[in-house]
Amino acid sequence: MSAVTELLAVALELAAAINRVTPATDNPAEDLAFMWDPMKRLVPFAAGWVGTLDGDQSRYTTVTSVGHDRVSRAYMGSEELTELRKKVGLLQRHRPMRLQDAPPRTVELPCWSEHWWPAGFREGVAVPLVTPDGRHLGVLGLHTDTASQPTAEARDAMGAIAPTVTAVLDPMNSLAGLARLIHGATAAVAVDCRGAVTPLPGMETDPLLTRCPDVVPTAVDGLTERVRYTAFLCPIREDDGRERYVRVTGLACPPGTSDDLVGLVVISPADDLCALTLRELVVLGLVIEGHANQGIAARLFITARTAAAHLEHIRTKLRAPTRTAAAVLAMRRGLYIPYRIIDVRTGTSRAVPVSAG
């Protein structure tokens, strides 16, 4: 067996072992620590480190490490070294990079002249951990005490391992599993603290979640430490002109998820609407938002008497004795349309063109 073939065999064996670790595990440091010893069959390294990039892309958080002292571990995640990684283009790379692969004069960068050379390291390899959708999740770094390692073949073998390490660390994998718990889920995104949305592995991204500026905020703004779930309806029109409703569900991220993420928004088919009309669903939303009949009338450009008639029909269809009971039932079942996503001129969704119906 050639040296190259042997390295690839070792890489595949290690990748298979890492693949058995549950993706986005609650304790990745403990679960990935096993890989350091077998990894030495690929690269006889003196120190190894895995870190994930924080949401603001200013520093890395150490996941697991071996061989580095406390000062070196702190430096590996520091803003200073993160800037140097950006400078040499590591955050744009998909393939591992050794010191000798880096741009000219990289050896003169402070990370080597002030840290790694004095520490006795002579070469190293940085393995970008990049998700299938192109997100730079983190770095796997190895330092060696000889300039002859890692070889180009060993570097490439490390690249073969990177996707499995990435899958273990990617919080989007566990969030995708959470989204799939919603019955009939057809699309989902994760939402960060800036309101930006990120697709979830294996899930579609519905245009409703990217085209409309109100749907995603409406789903996640109500999430708190106590309110972990929201749901409402949104009317849409298909390309062939047919109208239908979808359910929009907001889910708070579970404890331990990145502080940068605030929740998930999931699209699924609407269940039984209890024969409620579009206007009645909108009225229900205004009741839930705390408006009396006069306020409902003002917002929908109808009379208070008409608003009261809508509420009477709603109570009958939901078999609710009072408007409060109707609102509670509607909230529990997501049987309402938030006023925020309604075009008050037509009484329909401003997210996607629909007919009033």
C-alpha positions as CSV (number, residue, x, y, z in Angstrom):
1,M,0.0,0.0,0.0
2,S,1.5,3.4,-1.0
3,A,1.9,6.1,1.6
4,V,-0.8,8.2,-0.1
5,T,-3.3,5.3,-0.1
6,E,-2.5,4.5,3.5
7,L,-3.1,8.2,4.5
8,L,-6.5,8.2,2.7
9,A,-7.5,4.9,4.4
10,V,-6.7,6.4,7.8
11,A,-8.6,9.6,6.9
12,L,-11.7,7.6,5.9
13,E,-11.5,5.5,9.0
14,L,-11.2,8.6,11.2
15,A,-14.0,10.3,9.3
16,A,-16.3,7.4,9.8
17,A,-15.6,7.4,13.6
18,I,-16.3,11.2,13.8
19,N,-19.5,10.7,11.7
20,R,-20.8,8.5,14.5
21,V,-20.8,11.5,16.8
22,T,-24.3,13.1,17.0
23,P,-24.3,16.3,14.9
24,A,-24.4,19.5,16.9
25,T,-23.9,17.5,20.1
26,D,-24.5,19.1,23.5
27,N,-20.8,18.5,24.4
28,P,-18.7,18.6,21.3
29,A,-15.5,19.1,23.3
30,E,-15.9,15.8,25.0
31,D,-17.2,13.9,22.0
32,L,-14.5,15.1,19.6
33,A,-11.6,14.7,22.1
34,F,-11.1,11.0,21.0
35,M,-9.9,12.1,17.5
36,W,-6.6,13.5,18.6
37,D,-4.7,10.2,19.0
38,P,-5.8,8.6,15.7
39,M,-5.2,11.9,13.9
40,K,-1.5,11.6,14.7
41,R,-1.5,8.7,12.2
42,L,-2.1,11.4,9.6
43,V,0.0,14.2,11.0
44,P,2.5,13.7,13.8
45,F,1.5,17.0,15.4
46,A,2.6,18.5,18.7
47,A,-0.5,20.5,19.4
48,G,-4.0,20.6,18.0
49,W,-7.0,22.9,18.3
50,V,-10.6,23.2,17.1
51,G,-12.5,26.4,17.4
52,T,-15.8,27.9,16.1
53,L,-16.1,31.4,14.8
54,D,-18.3,33.7,16.9
55,G,-21.3,35.4,15.3
56,D,-19.6,38.8,15.0
57,Q,-16.6,37.1,13.3
58,S,-14.2,38.7,15.7
59,R,-12.8,35.7,17.6
60,Y,-13.1,31.9,17.9
61,T,-14.3,29.8,20.8
62,T,-12.2,26.8,21.7
63,V,-14.1,23.6,21.3
64,T,-11.3,21.1,22.1
65,S,-7.5,21.3,22.1
66,V,-4.4,19.2,23.0
67,G,-0.8,20.2,23.4
68,H,-1.2,24.0,23.7
69,D,-0.7,25.7,27.1
70,R,-3.3,28.1,28.5
71,V,-1.7,31.2,26.9
72,S,-1.5,29.5,23.4
73,R,-5.2,28.3,23.6
74,A,-6.3,31.9,24.5
75,Y,-4.3,33.2,21.5
76,M,-5.8,30.7,19.1
77,G,-9.2,32.2,19.8
78,S,-8.1,35.8,20.0
79,E,-9.2,38.8,17.9
80,E,-5.6,39.4,16.9
81,L,-5.2,35.9,15.4
82,T,-8.7,36.0,13.9
83,E,-7.6,39.2,12.0
84,L,-4.5,37.4,10.8
85,R,-6.6,34.5,9.5
86,K,-8.7,36.9,7.6
87,K,-5.5,38.6,6.2
88,V,-4.2,35.4,4.7
89,G,-7.7,34.5,3.3
90,L,-8.4,31.5,5.6
91,L,-12.1,32.5,6.0
92,Q,-12.6,32.4,2.2
93,R,-10.8,29.0,1.7
94,H,-12.4,25.6,1.6
95,R,-9.1,23.6,1.5
96,P,-6.5,23.2,4.3
97,M,-3.5,25.5,4.2
98,R,0.0,24.8,5.6
99,L,2.4,27.6,6.6
100,Q,4.4,26.9,3.4
101,D,1.1,27.2,1.4
102,A,0.4,30.7,2.8
103,P,1.1,33.9,0.9
104,P,4.8,35.1,0.9
105,R,6.2,36.6,4.1
106,T,3.4,34.9,6.2
107,V,6.2,33.5,8.4
108,E,7.0,37.1,9.4
109,L,3.4,37.5,10.8
110,P,3.3,38.0,14.6
111,C,1.5,34.6,15.1
112,W,4.7,32.9,14.0
113,S,7.5,35.3,14.9
114,E,6.1,36.0,18.3
115,H,4.2,32.9,19.3
116,W,4.7,29.6,17.4
117,W,8.4,29.7,16.6
118,P,9.4,30.6,20.2
119,A,7.0,27.8,21.3
120,G,9.1,25.3,19.3
121,F,6.6,24.8,16.4
122,R,8.1,24.8,12.9
123,E,5.1,24.0,10.6
124,G,1.3,23.8,10.9
125,V,-1.9,23.3,9.0
126,A,-5.2,25.2,9.3
127,V,-8.2,23.3,8.1
128,P,-11.3,25.5,7.4
129,L,-14.5,24.0,8.7
130,V,-17.0,25.1,6.0
131,T,-20.6,24.0,5.8
132,P,-22.1,22.7,2.6
133,D,-23.9,26.0,2.1
134,G,-20.6,27.9,2.4
135,R,-20.6,29.2,6.0
136,H,-17.2,29.4,7.6
137,L,-18.0,27.6,10.9
138,G,-14.5,27.3,12.4
139,V,-10.9,26.0,12.1
140,L,-9.1,22.8,12.9
141,G,-5.4,23.7,13.5
142,L,-2.4,21.5,14.0
143,H,1.2,22.5,14.9
144,T,4.2,20.3,14.3
145,D,7.7,20.6,15.7
146,T,9.3,19.7,12.3
147,A,9.2,21.5,9.0
148,S,8.8,18.3,7.1
149,Q,5.3,17.7,8.5
150,P,2.5,17.9,7.4
151,T,3.2,16.7,3.9
152,A,1.0,17.8,1.1
153,E,-0.7,14.3,1.1
154,A,-1.4,14.6,4.9
155,R,-2.7,18.1,4.4
156,D,-5.2,16.8,1.8
157,A,-6.2,13.9,4.0
158,M,-7.1,16.4,6.7
159,G,-9.3,18.1,4.2
160,A,-11.2,14.8,3.8
161,I,-12.0,14.8,7.5
162,A,-13.1,18.4,7.7
163,P,-16.8,17.9,6.5
164,T,-17.5,15.3,9.3
165,V,-16.0,17.6,12.0
166,T,-18.0,20.5,10.6
167,A,-21.2,18.4,10.7
168,V,-20.7,17.6,14.4
169,L,-20.1,21.3,15.3
170,D,-22.8,22.9,13.0
171,P,-25.7,24.0,15.2
172,M,-27.9,24.2,12.1
173,N,-28.0,20.4,12.0
174,S,-29.8,20.1,15.3
175,L,-32.0,23.1,14.5
176,A,-33.0,21.4,11.2
177,G,-34.1,18.4,13.3
178,L,-36.1,20.6,15.6
179,A,-37.8,22.2,12.6
180,R,-38.8,18.8,11.2
181,L,-40.8,18.2,14.4
182,I,-43.4,20.6,13.0
183,H,-45.9,18.4,11.2
184,G,-45.6,18.7,7.5
185,A,-42.8,21.2,7.6
186,T,-41.9,22.3,4.1
187,A,-39.4,25.1,4.6
188,A,-37.4,26.6,7.5
189,V,-34.7,29.2,8.3
190,A,-32.7,30.2,11.4
191,V,-32.9,33.8,12.4
192,D,-30.0,35.7,14.1
193,C,-30.1,38.7,16.4
194,R,-29.7,41.0,13.4
195,G,-32.7,39.6,11.7
196,A,-30.7,37.8,9.0
197,V,-32.0,34.3,7.9
198,T,-29.9,31.2,7.3
199,P,-31.2,28.1,5.5
200,L,-31.2,24.9,7.5
201,P,-29.5,21.7,6.1
202,G,-31.9,19.6,4.1
203,M,-34.7,22.2,4.3
204,E,-36.1,24.3,1.6
205,T,-36.2,28.1,1.9
206,D,-39.7,29.4,1.1
207,P,-39.9,32.8,-0.7
208,L,-42.3,33.9,2.1
209,L,-39.3,33.8,4.5
210,T,-37.0,35.9,2.3
211,R,-39.3,38.2,0.2
212,C,-41.5,39.5,2.9
213,P,-40.0,41.9,5.5
214,D,-42.7,41.2,8.1
215,V,-43.3,37.5,8.3
216,V,-40.0,36.4,9.9
217,P,-40.0,39.3,12.5
218,T,-43.6,38.6,13.4
219,A,-42.7,34.9,14.0
220,V,-39.7,35.6,16.3
221,D,-40.3,38.9,18.0
222,G,-42.7,37.3,20.4
223,L,-40.3,34.6,21.5
224,T,-38.9,34.9,25.0
225,E,-37.4,32.7,27.7
226,R,-41.0,31.9,28.7
227,V,-42.7,32.0,25.3
228,R,-40.9,29.3,23.2
229,Y,-43.5,28.9,20.4
230,T,-45.6,31.1,18.2
231,A,-47.8,30.3,15.3
232,F,-50.1,32.1,12.9
233,L,-51.5,31.9,9.3
234,C,-50.5,33.6,6.1
235,P,-52.6,33.6,2.9
236,I,-50.7,33.1,-0.3
237,R,-51.6,32.7,-4.0
238,E,-50.1,30.0,-6.1
239,D,-48.8,30.7,-9.6
240,D,-51.9,29.1,-11.1
241,G,-54.1,31.6,-9.2
242,R,-55.3,29.2,-6.5
243,E,-55.4,30.5,-2.9
244,R,-54.3,28.7,0.2
245,Y,-53.0,29.3,3.7
246,V,-49.7,28.2,5.2
247,R,-48.9,28.1,8.9
248,V,-45.9,30.1,10.1
249,T,-44.3,28.8,13.3
250,G,-41.7,30.5,15.3
251,L,-39.5,28.3,17.6
252,A,-37.1,29.6,20.2
253,C,-33.6,28.0,19.9
254,P,-32.9,25.4,22.6
255,P,-30.5,26.2,25.4
256,G,-26.9,25.9,24.4
257,T,-27.4,27.2,20.9
258,S,-25.2,30.1,19.7
259,D,-26.2,33.4,21.4
260,D,-26.2,34.9,17.9
261,L,-29.3,32.9,16.9
262,V,-32.7,33.8,18.3
263,G,-35.1,31.3,16.7
264,L,-36.4,29.3,13.8
265,V,-39.2,30.1,11.4
266,V,-41.0,27.1,9.9
267,I,-43.5,26.9,7.1
268,S,-46.1,24.1,7.1
269,P,-49.5,23.5,5.6
270,A,-52.5,24.9,7.4
271,D,-54.8,22.5,9.2
272,D,-58.5,22.8,9.7
273,L,-59.4,26.5,9.7
274,C,-62.9,25.8,11.3
275,A,-64.5,27.5,8.2
276,L,-63.1,30.9,9.3
277,T,-62.9,33.4,6.4
278,L,-59.9,35.6,5.7
279,R,-61.5,38.6,7.3
280,E,-62.5,36.6,10.4
281,L,-58.9,35.4,10.7
282,V,-57.7,39.0,10.6
283,V,-60.2,40.1,13.1
284,L,-59.1,37.3,15.4
285,G,-55.5,38.6,15.1
286,L,-56.6,42.1,16.2
287,V,-58.5,40.6,19.2
288,I,-55.4,38.7,20.2
289,E,-53.4,42.0,19.9
290,G,-55.8,43.5,22.4
291,H,-58.1,45.7,20.3
292,A,-61.7,46.4,21.2
293,N,-64.4,46.5,18.5
294,Q,-63.9,50.2,17.8
295,G,-60.1,49.7,17.3
296,I,-60.7,46.7,15.0
297,A,-63.2,48.8,13.0
298,A,-60.7,51.7,12.7
299,R,-57.9,49.4,11.5
300,L,-60.0,47.5,8.9
301,F,-62.1,50.5,7.8
302,I,-65.3,48.9,8.8
303,T,-68.0,49.9,11.3
304,A,-67.9,48.7,15.0
305,R,-71.2,46.9,14.3
306,T,-69.6,45.0,11.4
307,A,-66.6,44.1,13.7
308,A,-69.1,42.8,16.3
309,A,-70.8,40.7,13.7
310,H,-67.5,39.2,12.6
311,L,-66.8,38.3,16.3
312,E,-70.2,36.7,16.7
313,H,-69.5,34.5,13.6
314,I,-66.1,33.7,15.0
315,R,-67.4,32.6,18.4
316,T,-70.0,30.4,16.7
317,K,-67.5,28.7,14.4
318,L,-65.0,28.1,17.3
319,R,-67.7,27.2,19.8
320,A,-66.3,29.8,22.1
321,P,-68.5,31.4,24.8
322,T,-66.6,34.7,24.8
323,R,-64.3,36.8,22.7
324,T,-61.5,36.0,25.2
325,A,-62.1,32.3,24.9
326,A,-62.0,32.6,21.1
327,A,-58.7,34.5,21.3
328,V,-57.2,31.9,23.6
329,L,-58.3,29.1,21.3
330,A,-57.0,30.9,18.2
331,M,-53.6,31.5,19.8
332,R,-53.3,27.8,20.8
333,R,-54.1,26.6,17.3
334,G,-52.5,29.4,15.4
335,L,-55.8,30.3,13.8
336,Y,-55.3,34.0,13.2
337,I,-53.5,36.4,10.8
338,P,-51.3,39.1,12.5
339,Y,-52.3,42.6,11.5
340,R,-48.6,43.4,10.9
341,I,-48.6,41.3,7.7
342,I,-51.9,42.6,6.3
343,D,-52.4,45.2,3.7
344,V,-55.3,47.2,5.3
345,R,-56.3,48.6,1.9
346,T,-57.3,45.2,0.6
347,G,-57.5,43.2,3.9
348,T,-55.1,40.7,2.5
349,S,-51.5,39.7,3.2
350,R,-48.9,42.2,2.1
351,A,-46.3,39.4,2.0
352,V,-47.5,37.6,-1.2
353,P,-50.4,38.7,-3.6
354,V,-53.7,37.2,-2.6
355,S,-57.3,37.9,-3.3
356,A,-59.6,38.9,-0.5
357,G,-61.7,35.8,-0.8
